[in-house]
Amino acid sequence: MWLEFLINKVGHSGLEETLEYYHKVGWISNEALEELLKLSSGLGPYIKNDEWEPPEYITKEEADIAPDNKFAASDHIKSLVYIEKIAGRDMDLNALNQLKTNLNQVERATKNMGD
């Protein structure tokens, strides 16, 4: 479910970069990074089959196009919650809310820098 969320946000081409970022910030281990990349090869959009094509299938060219290729602060928080749940740890709701506030502040500040 989490990998599908990531693929829908950044596509297969952005997945490795996203997972490597989570590894660099210490959210996932090297072993988890490698295993997630292996698992992801079997996930994602269906590829067009010339002999059989239900409506939900898309072409190979469309397979790597994500509807939204930019992560918002809430997307990173959602990933962190997934990671913590997978690891069997409970999230401290106060810490989670503080993290969300901090990420939103950074997001607003970077938007203002671009204006």
Backbone as CSV, one residue per row, in Angstrom:
resi,resn,N_x,N_y,N_z,CA_x,CA_y,CA_z,C_x,C_y,C_z
1,MET,0.806,-1.184,0.000,0.000,0.000,0.000,0.858,1.260,0.000
2,TRP,1.918,1.300,0.816,2.779,2.470,0.874,3.530,2.638,-0.437
3,LEU,4.070,1.542,-0.975,4.782,1.648,-2.251,3.849,2.127,-3.354
4,GLU,2.618,1.670,-3.352,1.653,2.133,-4.350,1.406,3.630,-4.194
5,PHE,1.311,4.095,-2.959,1.155,5.525,-2.696,2.335,6.300,-3.289
6,LEU,3.553,5.819,-3.021,4.742,6.501,-3.535,4.777,6.497,-5.062
7,ILE,4.478,5.351,-5.660,4.485,5.249,-7.123,3.446,6.190,-7.722
8,ASN,2.288,6.298,-7.104,1.263,7.210,-7.602,1.683,8.669,-7.476
9,LYS,2.546,8.976,-6.518,3.007,10.353,-6.339,4.162,10.699,-7.268
10,VAL,5.131,9.783,-7.420,6.360,10.136,-8.144,6.666,9.232,-9.330
11,GLY,5.854,8.216,-9.569,6.126,7.284,-10.660,7.276,6.354,-10.302
12,HIS,7.493,5.364,-11.144,8.596,4.428,-10.886,9.944,5.129,-10.964
13,SER,10.075,6.091,-11.883,11.368,6.755,-12.044,11.738,7.590,-10.824
14,GLY,10.768,8.121,-10.102,11.058,8.912,-8.914,11.085,8.109,-7.633
15,LEU,10.679,6.855,-7.704,10.606,6.028,-6.501,11.978,5.799,-5.882
16,GLU,12.949,5.436,-6.699,14.285,5.162,-6.164,14.851,6.400,-5.479
17,GLU,14.697,7.554,-6.098,15.194,8.797,-5.506,14.498,9.089,-4.173
18,THR,13.204,8.869,-4.129,12.440,9.109,-2.905,12.880,8.161,-1.794
19,LEU,13.008,6.877,-2.120,13.443,5.904,-1.110,14.872,6.181,-0.658
20,GLU,15.735,6.599,-1.580,17.109,6.944,-1.195,17.122,8.148,-0.258
21,TYR,16.230,9.097,-0.494,16.110,10.247,0.410,15.711,9.770,1.807
22,TYR,14.718,8.886,1.881,14.286,8.368,3.181,15.417,7.592,3.864
23,HIS,16.247,6.941,3.086,17.408,6.249,3.648,18.413,7.269,4.194
24,LYS,18.680,8.319,3.433,19.653,9.337,3.852,19.236,10.046,5.130
25,VAL,17.940,10.273,5.300,17.483,10.950,6.521,17.277,9.979,7.677
26,GLY,17.540,8.697,7.441,17.491,7.707,8.511,16.132,7.093,8.776
27,TRP,15.192,7.281,7.864,13.864,6.706,8.061,13.823,5.231,7.716
28,ILE,14.642,4.801,6.762,14.692,3.381,6.396,16.149,2.938,6.329
29,SER,16.378,1.661,6.580,17.727,1.098,6.536,18.123,0.785,5.097
30,ASN,19.390,0.487,4.905,19.874,0.086,3.588,19.184,-1.194,3.132
31,GLU,18.987,-2.126,4.065,18.312,-3.382,3.740,16.872,-3.121,3.307
32,ALA,16.196,-2.221,4.016,14.817,-1.879,3.647,14.778,-1.220,2.276
33,LEU,15.724,-0.335,2.010,15.800,0.328,0.704,15.904,-0.701,-0.412
34,GLU,16.826,-1.639,-0.268,17.014,-2.670,-1.294,15.771,-3.537,-1.457
35,GLU,15.166,-3.935,-0.357,13.981,-4.793,-0.418,12.795,-4.053,-1.037
36,LEU,12.620,-2.798,-0.677,11.517,-2.009,-1.236,11.677,-1.818,-2.742
37,LEU,12.902,-1.601,-3.191,13.127,-1.454,-4.632,12.834,-2.760,-5.365
38,LYS,13.199,-3.892,-4.747,12.871,-5.190,-5.353,11.360,-5.386,-5.425
39,LEU,10.685,-5.105,-4.324,9.228,-5.265,-4.280,8.523,-4.358,-5.281
40,SER,9.037,-3.169,-5.453,8.368,-2.196,-6.319,8.377,-2.596,-7.782
41,SER,9.299,-3.465,-8.159,9.358,-3.865,-9.571,8.098,-4.608,-9.988
42,GLY,7.380,-5.180,-9.034,6.145,-5.891,-9.351,4.896,-5.055,-9.133
43,LEU,5.071,-3.805,-8.736,3.925,-2.939,-8.466,3.810,-1.848,-9.512
44,GLY,2.682,-1.218,-9.498,2.494,-0.053,-10.341,1.430,-0.258,-11.378
45,PRO,1.346,0.695,-12.274,0.308,0.634,-13.291,0.475,-0.568,-14.201
46,TYR,-0.634,-1.045,-14.702,-0.589,-2.130,-15.672,-0.003,-1.630,-16.983
47,ILE,0.684,-2.500,-17.677,1.257,-2.168,-18.978,0.345,-2.722,-20.061
48,LYS,0.188,-1.960,-21.114,-0.691,-2.351,-22.217,-0.256,-3.684,-22.819
49,ASN,-1.220,-4.565,-23.006,-1.002,-5.843,-23.676,-1.825,-5.794,-24.958
50,ASP,-1.162,-5.944,-26.104,-1.853,-5.806,-27.389,-2.978,-6.811,-27.585
51,GLU,-2.893,-7.967,-26.949,-3.905,-8.997,-27.140,-5.116,-8.822,-26.225
52,TRP,-4.923,-8.170,-25.086,-6.023,-8.019,-24.139,-5.862,-6.696,-23.419
53,GLU,-6.880,-5.857,-23.489,-6.732,-4.515,-22.954,-7.996,-4.030,-22.239
54,PRO,-8.168,-4.411,-20.976,-9.285,-3.865,-20.215,-9.133,-2.347,-20.086
55,PRO,-10.195,-1.628,-19.819,-10.143,-0.169,-19.763,-9.151,0.392,-18.752
56,GLU,-8.880,-0.345,-17.663,-7.975,0.200,-16.657,-6.503,0.094,-17.044
57,TYR,-6.196,-0.584,-18.137,-4.819,-0.675,-18.585,-4.404,0.635,-19.224
58,ILE,-3.114,0.953,-19.098,-2.585,2.135,-19.759,-1.401,1.716,-20.610
59,THR,-0.960,2.583,-21.481,0.170,2.253,-22.348,1.465,2.291,-21.550
60,LYS,2.498,1.695,-22.092,3.795,1.684,-21.429,4.299,3.112,-21.214
61,GLU,4.068,3.981,-22.187,4.508,5.369,-22.068,3.827,6.071,-20.892
62,GLU,2.587,5.721,-20.630,1.842,6.338,-19.538,2.174,5.718,-18.182
63,ALA,2.807,4.565,-18.191,3.027,3.819,-16.948,3.873,4.577,-15.947
64,ASP,4.780,5.431,-16.413,5.671,6.118,-15.495,5.260,7.566,-15.256
65,ILE,4.097,7.940,-15.714,3.631,9.298,-15.486,2.731,9.289,-14.261
66,ALA,3.155,9.985,-13.247,2.368,10.050,-12.015,1.443,11.258,-12.073
67,PRO,0.276,11.151,-11.462,-0.642,12.277,-11.457,-0.068,13.496,-10.744
68,ASP,0.788,13.285,-9.755,1.367,14.385,-8.989,2.791,13.988,-8.648
69,ASN,3.765,14.664,-9.265,5.147,14.247,-9.052,5.853,15.089,-7.996
70,LYS,5.106,15.787,-7.179,5.701,16.613,-6.144,5.127,16.227,-4.786
71,PHE,5.995,16.029,-3.826,5.562,15.675,-2.484,5.266,16.935,-1.688
72,ALA,4.154,16.928,-1.000,3.835,17.976,-0.034,4.285,17.489,1.337
73,ALA,4.313,18.395,2.292,4.704,18.015,3.650,3.841,16.868,4.157
74,SER,2.559,16.929,3.860,1.651,15.876,4.335,1.986,14.521,3.720
75,ASP,2.537,14.514,2.503,2.926,13.251,1.867,4.109,12.621,2.591
76,HIS,5.076,13.445,2.996,6.216,12.916,3.748,5.762,12.403,5.115
77,ILE,4.842,13.107,5.727,4.315,12.653,7.019,3.599,11.322,6.849
78,LYS,2.820,11.204,5.791,2.126,9.941,5.522,3.150,8.817,5.345
79,SER,4.234,9.092,4.638,5.282,8.084,4.468,5.889,7.697,5.806
80,LEU,6.159,8.686,6.641,6.738,8.396,7.951,5.796,7.535,8.787
81,VAL,4.507,7.821,8.727,3.534,7.011,9.464,3.544,5.581,8.944
82,TYR,3.565,5.416,7.610,3.660,4.070,7.031,4.913,3.361,7.540
83,ILE,6.045,4.048,7.503,7.315,3.449,7.919,7.239,3.007,9.382
84,GLU,6.724,3.872,10.232,6.625,3.546,11.657,5.682,2.369,11.898
85,LYS,4.576,2.326,11.178,3.630,1.208,11.334,4.256,-0.097,10.855
86,ILE,4.955,-0.042,9.720,5.624,-1.240,9.198,6.649,-1.747,10.206
87,ALA,7.342,-0.807,10.864,8.358,-1.176,11.853,7.742,-1.606,13.181
88,GLY,6.415,-1.493,13.296,5.743,-1.910,14.519,5.814,-0.898,15.643
89,ARG,6.105,0.356,15.307,6.198,1.402,16.325,4.968,2.301,16.255
90,ASP,4.553,2.778,17.414,3.450,3.736,17.475,4.015,5.143,17.348
91,MET,3.268,5.989,16.668,3.675,7.383,16.507,3.165,8.208,17.682
92,ASP,4.006,9.085,18.183,3.607,10.068,19.186,2.834,11.161,18.448
93,LEU,1.537,11.288,18.736,0.691,12.241,18.014,1.162,13.678,18.178
94,ASN,1.674,14.031,19.351,2.193,15.391,19.546,3.406,15.637,18.661
95,ALA,4.301,14.669,18.608,5.483,14.797,17.754,5.082,14.849,16.286
96,LEU,4.103,14.066,15.917,3.621,14.049,14.540,3.011,15.397,14.159
97,ASN,2.206,15.965,15.036,1.614,17.282,14.775,2.677,18.370,14.701
98,GLN,3.691,18.286,15.558,4.780,19.263,15.517,5.559,19.140,14.212
99,LEU,5.804,17.912,13.787,6.496,17.681,12.520,5.698,18.271,11.364
100,LYS,4.395,18.051,11.374,3.539,18.585,10.315,3.603,20.110,10.290
101,THR,3.538,20.729,11.458,3.625,22.189,11.545,4.953,22.686,10.995
102,ASN,6.044,22.042,11.395,7.372,22.442,10.925,7.509,22.283,9.416
103,LEU,7.042,21.164,8.887,7.137,20.945,7.445,6.283,21.941,6.671
104,ASN,5.113,22.260,7.181,4.258,23.254,6.528,4.917,24.628,6.525
105,GLN,5.601,24.981,7.610,6.307,26.259,7.674,7.431,26.308,6.645
106,VAL,8.168,25.230,6.529,9.243,25.163,5.536,8.666,25.252,4.131
107,GLU,7.575,24.543,3.897,6.931,24.559,2.588,6.480,25.974,2.216
108,ARG,5.862,26.686,3.154,5.414,28.062,2.894,6.606,28.977,2.647
109,ALA,7.657,28.809,3.423,8.840,29.652,3.274,9.491,29.458,1.909
110,THR,9.564,28.218,1.461,10.183,27.973,0.153,9.306,28.480,-0.977
111,LYS,7.991,28.434,-0.809,7.093,29.008,-1.821,7.295,30.510,-1.910
112,ASN,7.417,31.163,-0.758,7.609,32.612,-0.726,8.942,33.019,-1.334
113,MET,9.947,32.176,-1.225,11.248,32.471,-1.815,11.159,32.498,-3.333
114,GLY,10.265,31.685,-3.879,10.107,31.611,-5.330,9.319,32.763,-5.912
115,ASP,8.604,33.507,-5.063,7.774,34.626,-5.545,8.572,35.880,-5.766
